[in-house]
Amino acid sequence: MYTLYGAAYTRSFLTELVLTELALPYTLETVDILTQDHRTPAYLAINPAGWVPALRTPDGMILHETPAINLHLSEQHGNDILAPARDNPDRGAFLSALFYLTDELEPALKRFFYPHRYVARDGDDHIIAGKALRDVHTCLQVIEERLQVRGPFHLGARYSLADLTLSYWAKSVGELDGATEFPAVNACAEAVSQRPALQDKFAQLNDMMQAYRERTAQGARVD
């Protein structure tokens, strides 16, 4: 049994999607980032960096960093479902697609959602957020063009962790200005969200993001 230390409104839900897709049993220990649970001594003893998620494996090891957790789970339990094996010809394209998402798109999204972490002066949040949104669109345009060439998934007809990762973000930020301008991205996300094992989780994601927008509109903020 895995134990996932996670919070609503964070990438821990992406790890939940991976665990669900792979039919792996897990328990969820909730860490509420909007009430600073991730900064308590109890959680810092689990992950001194103070970020979620963290994953306790059945043998007691603690893993952190969402892309590493998800790739590890996919390779350990995926039976070639989410991650092509090392000798598979699709392996290189898979890693290129996944790392573009984690190294380019996700940092831009982090700057958009948490602009106060990057400002030099108070009150400049909107400048950082505006630039970040442009960067998000640039990344999505790159992904859009790649999917139009090879789609419907990053590996053509083959579904992978790269598509699940993209779909989590597409469904999380679909209401951002201009996010509907990428039909291949949205088609990929829709196909993934309709996978039988994931339909309920993506419905939960939609409700969760609505709740996040309501809480942040009331002044809640993640430092």
C-alpha positions, 0 to 999 in steps of 0.5 A: 500500500502506498501513502500519498501525502497530498493536497487539493489544488496541487500536482499530488492529484496528478499522482492520484491519476497515475495511481488510479490508472495503474490500479494501485491501492493507496491511502491519502494523507491530506496536506492543506497548502492553503492553511500552510500544513506543508510548512508544519514540523510534522510534514517537514519531517516527511519532506524537508523541502516543504512541497507536496506531494510526497509518496511513501512506498510499501517498503517505507521509502519516501519519494518526492518531486511529482515527475519522478514519482509518476515516472517511477510508478509508471515504470515499476507497475505500468507493464508498458502502459504509461511508460515505454520500456527502455528498449521500445523505439518510442522511449526517446520520443516519450521522454522528450514529450514528458520532459518538455511538459515538466521542464517548460510548461509546468514552471510557466504555470507555477509562475502564473499561479504563484506570481508573488513568489517571483516579484522584486516589488510588492504589487508587481504580481500582475506583471509576472502573471501576464508574462507567465501566461504568454509563456504558457501559450507558447508551450501549448502552441509547441505541444499543439503543433507536435500533436497535430503532426503525430496525434492524437497522443504524443506517441501517435495512437499510443497513450502514455504518461505524457498525455496524462500529464498534459491532460491534467494541466489542460483540464486544470487551466482550461479557463485561462485566457486563450486556452481553448485555442489549442484543439489538438491539446484539448482533444488529447485531454478529452480522450484521456479524461474519458478513459474508464478508470479516470472519468470519476477522477477528472470529474473530481478535478473539475470540482476541485479547481472550481473550489480553488478559484472560490477560495483564492477569490476570497483571499486564500494564498499559497506562500 
